[in-house]
């Protein structure tokens, strides 16, 4: 079964620089979005609802 990744699985094959740069940019963008999400404050309404669960 293929999931759309047509890259060779042979570890001796080195990834080309263009793909490596693209992967690094994607990783950086994903880390940035994740960090912004983690840093986002929890709304007071949500905290009130969570407080009712205690």
Secondary structure, 3 states (H helix, E strand, C coil): CCCCCCCCCCCCCCCCHHHHHHHHHHHHHHHHHHHHHHHCCCCHHHHHHHHHCC
